[in-house]
């Protein structure tokens, strides 16, 4: 029999809110065995992070509290203890020492005024009672273990000087610093490149095998769970709806919610006209019970399959039309070293001699790792960043040569949807005012009443409600905010839209809804998109053609399906290999090798 390290029994965690008492975790029970990796999966609001914070006893009180159940921990000198009623002083000796946690956002979890080395060494000195020199040596060894480049440099570096993937590795080093028995990883790879994500998953898997620690891995993506977990717990609205071995869950999901989560990821082996979403599989009745709508997952996916012939015919039709954008030899360089007079001596070539065309009505995908230049290229086309050289011809006019007044007029036809919907919305403006503002700036419609009517229509087009008009951005979820940003981009009825990582931080279920919405709007309004993402599976689903970028240059370009199935460059192959595919045969092979 496996040794149970943590036993969660009938756990209830509640929060006092303006709308009354909310049960974020509602009477759940599960075990974590020694040396096991357990995946907890679900959408935002399902209760998975609150479960992990309950185990760590980090629920802020008020407004929250653990109001029922037990969390039994079986690895102490005292034998089995119940974490829920442990004195805070005893809990501090366990937290970070025996049970450790990697938080979702490394930038907000690391202190910006201390070096990365000091922050990890502090945890070691606190729990291990060693000298500062010994703690520093252990920190260096940990940085090497988590495969950070140049550990001595990172020891003295501040968090802002590191990339997202490097910061996440520092957090893993900190979590591993005291050789914990249990590691809780809360969405540790959500906003990372697929290549960095793969290295983080391999790292956690390797450390787990090497040290024998148990891991609770929290994510919204079942594809990631398929790469790393032994068992899966599926949560929905604070409850566990299904749990079992990862092979059983992928081979034969029982609950319609699990089927929906599995189906809404963009498939790689076929092209779909739209993605299945959770509401295809179930709906919630007025009494709170769930009704299953579709039981055959494969049948639903197959209904949306687009044939290769139809894909080729669509591209031929696009190429027979006109070019809406021609980018020629574009360069965007940033000075990295100057002399005493401020003259640049060296440059970072973020975009370096890039050329491509975009046809009217097409979606062109730009894909590559962080730092490859894709976002800089998108912003350079719109002159949100001033390019160093080259041309960007929009319907024959060179955007780079336009005077400010001409550029302002052109903005009506060219829009951008940014990566972070929260920071791109003014928190002091209602969403109705935010969507109406570009209409007022460009003098669209005759009165604010007409504009308001148009805003209400746009909100409904992006699956929002008219009564949302007077609400503020903080009152919406991430997926809803992204839809608001899409509505704002549509406010001027543009012909060309750049989507810059616009779905990268969303749940896979919400991501599927937003991607379906963008495709529906493209067909309805005849938009042309440049779709920027580090996730090749999303780009492949969205795009007619794909441009793969690396270090400011184009690696390869062609039909999206052709590039995926027959990549010409090693870099593209690396991006494809890093995608968490969640295929049943791969999962079975993983366990066959382990056994």
N, C-alpha and C positions, 0 to 999 in steps of 0.2 A: 504493500500500500504506500502511495506517495505521502511524504511528510507535509502536513499542512502548516504553513508559516503564518498566514493571516486568514482568519475566519470572520467574514462580515455576516452578521445575523440580524435580519429585520431592521436594517438601518433606515432611520427617518431624519432628514435634515430640512429645516424649515426657515423661511425668511419672512419677516414682517415688512410688508410693502404698503403703498398708498391704497392698493386695491384689496388689502386684507392679507391673510396668511397664505403663503405659497409653499407648497411641498416640492422642493427642488429634487430631493431624493425620497422616494416613496416606498418604504418597506421592502428594501432589496436584500438579497442574501447570495453570497458567493464565497469561494475559497481561492487562495493562492498557494500553490504547492512550492516546495523548495526547488530552486533551479528552473522554474517554469516561466515562460513569457506569456502573459495573458493580455489580450487586446480588448479594450473597452471602446466600442464604436457607437456613433450616433451623431445626429445633427446638433448644431448649437442649441442650447436650451434643453438637451436630453437629460442632463444631470451627471454627465461623465466627469467633468472637471470638479464639480461639487463633491462627488464621491471621493476623488483623490484628495481634495482639501480636507475632507472629513477624516480620512485616514491619517493625514498629517496634523490634524487638529488646528487647522489654519482658517477655520470659518470665522469671519469677523462677527463678534457678538457685542452689541447689537449691529446689524439687524438680524443676523442668522444664529441658529443654534442646532446642535444635534439633539433632537427631542425624543428619540427612541432607538432601541436596538443596541447591539454590541459590536465592537471591533476587537476581536481577540488576537493578540500577538503572541506567538509561541516560541520566541527566541531570546529569552532573557534569563538571567541567573535566578530570577524569582519564579521561573516557570511561565505559565500563561497569565497574561495581564489584559485587562480591558482598557483600551486606549481612551474610550469615551469618558471615563471618570477618573483618569490619572491626574494627579496634581501637576500643575504647569511646570514646576521645577524638574520633576521626573520626565515629563514629556520632552523638555528641552534636551535632556541627555540622550533621548532616542532620536528626536528629529534632527536630521542632517548627519547623524552618526550611524544609526542602525537602519533607519528608513529615510531615504534621500529622495529629492525631487528635482527634475529638470522642468523649468517653467516654459510656457509657450513662447513668450517674447523675450529673447535674451537681452535686448537693449534696455528694457525697463527693469530687468532682474539684476543687471550689473550696475554697480555704483559708478557714475561717470567721473568722480573725482579721485578714485583710487586705481592703481594699475591692476591689470588682470592677475599678475603674480601675487600681489598683496592680498587680493580678495580670496584667492584659493588658499594661500598660506594661513590666512586668518582662521578659516574653517578648520584647518589641520591643527593649529595651535590650540584652538578652543576645545576640541574634542580629544585630541591625542596627547595633549600636555607635553609638547616637544619644544625645543629652542627654535628661534626664528631662522637660524641657519639651516637646521634640519628640515624645517617646514618648507624652506625655499628649495632645497634639494629634492624633496618629495614632489613639490609642485612642478619642477623641471621634468622629473621622471614621468609625471602624469601627463604633461603637455606632449611628451614624446609618445606616450601610450595612446593618446587620442589623435595622434598623427597631425599635430599642428606644425606648419612649416616654421623653421627657425625658432624653436622654443625659447632660447635666451632673449630674442627680440620681443617676443610676445609677453614674456615675464615682465618686461618694463613698459609694455604698451598699454594705452588706455582703451576702453571699449570702443570709442568712436573711430579708432585707428584700424579696426579689424572689419572684415566682411561679415555678413550674416552667418555664413557657415562656420567661420572661425570663432565668432562669439558663442555660437551654439556648442562648439567643442570645448570652449572654456567652461561653459555651464556644466557640460558632462564631466569634465575633469573635477570641478568643484563637487558635483554630486558623488563622484567616485572616490573622493579624497580620503574618506574614512572607511573604505571597504564596506559599504552598507550591505545588509542582508536583503533589503528590498529597495529597488529603484523604481520610482514613479516618473514616467516620461509623459508630460502633458503636451500633446501636439508639438513634438520637438522638431518636426520637419515641414510644417504647414506652408510657410512662405518661402521655402528654400528651393533652389534649382533642383531638377531631378537628379543631376549628377552628384550634387552635394548631399541631397537626401539619401541617395544610395550609399554613400560612404558613411553617413551617420547611422543608417540602419545596420550596415555591416559592422560598424564599431560597437553598437549596443549588443548585437548578437554575439560578437566575439568576446566582449567583456563578460557577458552573461555566462558563456560556456567556460571561460577561463577562471572566473572567480566563484561560479556556482550560485550567484545571486539570483533572486527572483525579480521579475520585471513586470510592472503594470504599464502597458503602452496604450495611451489614449489618442484616438484620432477620429476624424469623420470619414476617412477613406478606407474602404474595405480592401482596395488593391494593396495598400501599404501593409495592412494586417496580414494579407496573404504571404507577404515577403518575410515576416518576422515572428508571428505569434504561433503558440502551440494550441491555445484555446481562445475562444471569442465570446465576449459578453456584449449583446446588442441592447442598447438602452433607447427608450422612447418616452418622452415626457416624465422623466423621473423613475420609470419602472424598467425592470429587465424583461424584455419581451421574448428573448431567445438566448440560450447559451449552449455551447458544445465545442467539440474539437474543430479546429480550423478546416480540416478536410470535410467533416460532416456539414458544416455551415455553408461551404462553397458548393459541395456536391448536391445537397438536398435542403435548401433553406425552407423552414416551415412557416415563418411569420411573413405576412405580406410586406411589412416594413423592411425586413431583411432583403426580400426579393427586390424591393424598390431601390435600396442602397446599392445592391450588386448591379442592377440594370442601368442605373443612371450615369455610370462612368463611360466616357467615350470609348467604344471598342476599337481595337487596332487592326483586326483582321477583315473588317468590312466597313463600308461607308453607309451612314444613315442620314435620312432626310431630317430627322429630329431625334432627340434623346428621350427615352422613357423617363418619367418622373414619378415621385412617390405617390402622387394622387392617381396615377394609372392603376396602382395596385390596391389602394385602400382609401376609404373615406371615414371620417369620424362622425358618428351620429350625434344627435342633440344630447343624448344621455351619457356621452363620453365613450361609448363602446365603439369598436372598430368593425367596419364591414369590408370584407375582402372583395375586390372588384375583378382582379385578374389573377389566376393561379399559375398559368403557364408563362414563365418569364421569357423563354426562348421564342415562343410564338409572338409575343408582343414586340420583341426586338426585331424579329424577322419581317414584321409588317412594315417597318421603316427602312428596309434595306434598299439602297440605290445601286443599280447595276453599273459595272465599269463602262458599258456602252453609253449609258445616260450621262455619266460623268464626263466622258470624252466629248460627247455631243454638246454639252453645256459649255465646255471650254472653247470648242470650235466656234460656237455662236458668239461668245464673248470676244474672241480674237478677231471675228469678222466686224465687230463694232469699232468704236473709236477709243483711243487712249485718253484717259482723263488726267493721268499724271505721268510725266517722264522725268525721272531722276537721272542726272548725268554727272558722273565723276564728282559726286558730293564729298566734301571734306569738312570735318569739324574737329579742330585741334585745340587742346587746352595747354597753355604754358605750364610746364612743371618745374622749370628752373630759369631764373632770370639773373642778369648781372646787376651791379649796384645802381645802374641807371634805369632798371626795370625792363631792359630789352630781353625778350625771351631767348634762352639758349637751348632749351630742350622742350619738347612737346609730348603730351599724351595724345596719340592719334585715335580718338574715340570713334570717329568715322573716317575711313581712309580710302578714297577713290571708289565710291559705291555708285553703281548704275543699275537701274531696272525701270520697267514700265508697269503701269496698272491700268487695266481695261475697265471701262464703265460697267458697273454692276458686279464687278469681281470682288472676291475677298482674297487679298494677298496676305499670307501668314509670314510674320518675321519671327524666327525662333533662334534661341541661343542661350548660353549661360549668362549670369549676371556679369556685367563688365564687357560684354561682347559688342556693345554699341547700338543695340536695337532701339532702346528708349531715346538715346541721343539723336539717332537718325529720325525717328518719328517727330521729335520736337524741332529738329532742324528744318524738316520739310515745312512745318507750320510757322517757322521763324520765332518759336518760343525760346530757342537758342539760336544765336546768329552763326551760320556756317562760315567756315574759313574760305571755301571755294566751291566751284561746281555750279550746277543749275538744277532747279526744280520747276518744271513747266506744268502749270495747272491749266488745262484747256488752252495750251499754247502760250500762256503768259508766264514769264519767269518770276516766281514768287520772291526770289532773292533780290530782285532789282526794283521792287515796288516801293513807292513812297509811303509814309505812315498812313495817310488818308486812304490810299488805294488798298493797303494791307488790311485796314479796318473793314472796308467794304467786302474784301475777299473772305474775311472771317465768317461772314454769313453763310458761305457755302462750304467751309472746311471747319470741322469741329473735332474735339478730342474728348474721350472718356478716360479719366485718369485711374491709376491703380487703386488709390486709397479714397473711397467715396466720402469718408468722414472728413478728411482734411481738405477735400476739394469743395465742400459745402460750407457756407458761412453759418456758424452756429447761432448767430443772432437773427438770421433771416428765416422766416417760415419757408417750407419747401415750395409753396405756391409762389412766394415772392422771388425765390431763387430761380425758378423756371421762367417766371415772367420777365425777369431783369434783362436777358438778352433781347427779348422782343421790344422792350422799351428803348434800349440803347440803339437798336437798328430801325426804330420807328415802324415796327410791324403792327398792322391793324389800326383801327381808328380811335379806339378808346380802351381804358383799362378793363371795362366790362367785357369787351370782345376778347381781350387778351386772357382774362380769367376763364372765360368759356373755353378757350383753346387749351389752357393749362389743364383744366378738368378733363378735357378730351384726351390729352396726352397722358395724364395719370392713369386713365382707364386703359389706354393702349398698352401701358407697361404693367398692367395687372395691379394697380393701386386704386384706392377709393377716392371719390370726390371729397369726402369729409377729411381726408388727409391734408388738404390744401393749407389749413391754418396751423399745422403741427410743425415742430422743430426737428432738425436732423437727429438729435440725441434720442428722440422717441421711437426711432426705427431700428430694425436689425440691419446687419451688414448687407444682406441680400436686398432688402427694401431700399437702403440708401443707394446701392448701385443702380437700381431701377430708376430712382429719382434722378441720378446723374445721366442716365440714358435719356430720360424725358427732357432734361435740360439741353442735352446735345441735339435733340430733335426739334427744339423750340423754334429754330429758324428754318426748319425744313432744308438742311444742308444736302449737298450731293455727295460729300466725301467725309468719312469719319475715321479717325485713328483710335483704336481701342488699345490702350496701353496697359497690359497686364490687368485687364478689368475684371477678371474672375479668379485671380490667383489665390486670394485669401478667403474665398467663399467655400462653404460646405459643398461636397460633390452634388448633393441633391439640389441646392440653391443654384450652384454653377450650371447644372443642366437646364434649369428654368431660364436663367439669364442667356445662355447660349441659344436656346430655342427661340427666345424673344428676339435676339439680334438677327437670327436667320429669317424669322417671320417679318420683321420690319424691313429687312433688305429686299424681300420679295414684294412687300406692299409699297414701299416708297422708292424702290430702285436705287438704294444706296450703294456706294462703293466703300469697302472697308480695307484698311490695313490693320491686321489683327496681330498684336505683339504679345508673345508669351514665352516663358521658359519651358512650358509643358508641351512637348511635341504631340502628345495624344490629343490635346485640346486644339492645337493649331491644325492638325490633320483633319479633325472633324469639321472645323469651321472653314477651312481654306480651299480655294480652287487650285492655287499654286502656292508654293512655299519657298521662302528665302532663308537659308541657314547662314547665320552670321557668327564669326569668330574673330576676336581681336580687331574689331573695326572693319573687317573685310567680309565679302561674301564668299562662303565656302562652296555652296552649290545652290542651284535654283532650278525649279521645275514643277511638274504636277505633284500635288501633295501626296497622293497615293503612290506615285512612282518613286518619289524620294524615300518614303517609308519602306516600301518593299524591295527597292534596289538602290540603297545609298551608295554613292560613288566615293565618298570621303570617309576616312577613319573617324574624324570628329563627329560626323552625323551618326555613324554607327554607334559611337559612344553615347550620344544622346538617346538613341533608340533603346540601347541595352539598359539604360538607367531607369526607363519608365517602369513603375510598379504595375505589372500586367495582371496579377491576380488570377492567373490561369490555373485550373484545377490540376492539370498534369504536372505543372511546375511545383505546386504545393505537395502533391503526392511524392514527387521525386525528392523534395527537400527532406521529407520524413523517412523515405527509404534510405537516403544517404546517412541520416542521423542514426538510424537503427543499425 
